[in-house]
């Protein structure tokens, strides 16, 4: 299959390598020509994925029209808050013959659209049945080194989900299918907010009990938001729910957890983000998640406290105290 991967960050590069090793013809698009030139010259992406060989069979370009020309599948690997502007550049593409696979995790600021909703909004010619989301516990640093990984491909059309399964799956990358694209997207997006909270706990040295509590109650908040939006509750006990939450809250590779750790140590958010090469999508998603929960009328105390810490300067220890001293509740 002819496949275009849009976005030459760590995940886009990893998927380009995976897909070419699966015998597909792959083009990798980079926003910056200097980055594309470096990958072409060295067959490595040192800024985002050092030490991983990019095969000569991966065509690397900064010309987005050339990248998508003739593509039967387009993999959108651009950070969520930039995805709309990138996709608008290919608005004239004949999407009736192509599948678009989103791998970004986020909810668009302002519109509060999930990525599949945003894609359809930005590209009216793209049928919703041609959109899929690939999500789950899958750090690029490990997938690129063929460490066994499982994810889920979700689409409104199970035929599209099965197509994505066939294209991506190999002995080290197992793909399950789902038709609950809303649930998969909400789980993959909002877990980044909880991962920031988990990182704050690690940075402030509050302990394992506290972190376990935040992860457990965090998935409950994510599920409440998702179900209120029409998702299936069982999705949040799967790979894109608790699976992705666990890896993002615990892994040394997690950018969102890193942001939280640094905040827990007392650093300023702007300074943290200014020092990062990669994007921590949970920061922007915190704003969207907070507003989305209010829109659907769902209580999300942990997400709300992360929002206050990031955007209102609240002390993390005060936020923890306020969570612990809320009125008594039933667990379920």
PyMOL commands that set and color helices and strands:
alter all, ss='L'
color gray80, all
select helices_A, chain A and resi 10-21+33-42+64-68+80-90+95-97+115-122+128-130+140-143+158-168+181-203+208-228+233-237+239-250+255-264+269-274+281-296+301-312+316-324
alter helices_A, ss='H'
color red, helices_A
select strands_A, chain A and resi 2-6+25-29+44-45+49-53+59-61+73-76+99-102+131-135+149-155+173-178
alter strands_A, ss='S'
color yellow, strands_A
deselect
rebuild
show_as cartoon
